[in-house]
Amino acid sequence: MPTSEEQMDAAIAMAWREDIGSGDVTSAACIPKEAREKAGFLVKGSGVIAGLAVAKRVFAFGAPDVEFTAVASDGDAVNPGDVVAWAAGPARQILTAERLALNFMQRMSGIATGTRKVVALLQGTGTRVLDTRKTTPGIRVFEKAAVQIGGGVNHRMGLYDQILIKDNHVDYAGSMGAAVQGALDFLEAEGRKVPVVVEVRDAKELQEALSVGGVDRLLLDNFTPAQAALAVDLVGGRVQTEASGGLNPDNVRAYGEAGVDFVSLGWLTHSPMPLDISLKSASSLESMEPRSNG
């Protein structure tokens, strides 16, 4: 598999092709070729900034003559009026790269902000926050990076780096025991070593999974907090536990208090609102008197 950086660069290249096509006709038509300008990335909401490093890669790829300077760091708390980065150089290039850089920053910042919120809600429980594969096709690597920036932990990146036996796998295999044993036999035959996580729907399936052995984590699917607490007691620390299914900021604290090791939330990547950020010319920013976050 390509590295995360290689995946990011490939996705950025695809996004550039999608957006620029045969060229930015508006900037070419309106802006003198020799014009040079400076602009700032202005935050218009409160949250956690993320995607500054990605925005820098965006400019490096398609607007190489623009100097992109971050004056905040990914993971910083920001508020309306903060300027988190500057772009200086050919005006046409700044305008051509503007929307693509903002799209990544706004989306990633929204995810990081939501993740930080959930992490804070779980403070003191020892429970860690996981994302899921409920991501936007083509930009998963950015969304999962944003979860990390917000203080969360990445679940599997794809179907290749973890065995996750879900309800349909169990049903198609014929039983919980057959599914788990089949996974263990497969890993031994292939000489592979990846974590084995098993989704269980009730206490009976939990006991079946434990009886086979070789499981790294039990995923408690759609358990209530009370049921999750009973399951944690039943497991007795033999394997890690994870609560999943319908979790959100309104109920996640109860699962932390139930004692699970992890909570996984599709909400992190499919529901948070993007953080409002704009690119403004330096002259416009001077009249607004924004404050720098650096």
RADA-V998002 format. One record per helix or strand of 3 or more residues. SS is the DSSP state (hx for helix, st for strand). FROM is the first residue (numbers start at 1). TO is the last residue. Records with the same first field share a line. If there is no record, write none. Layout:
SS = FROM-TO ; FROM-TO
This chain:
hx = 4-20 ; 25-30 ; 52-62 ; 91-121 ; 140-149 ; 167-173 ; 176-190 ; 203-212 ; 225-235 ; 252-257 ; 267-270 ; 282-288
st = 36-43 ; 67-70 ; 82-90 ; 128-130 ; 162-165 ; 195-200 ; 217-221 ; 240-244 ; 262-264 ; 277-281
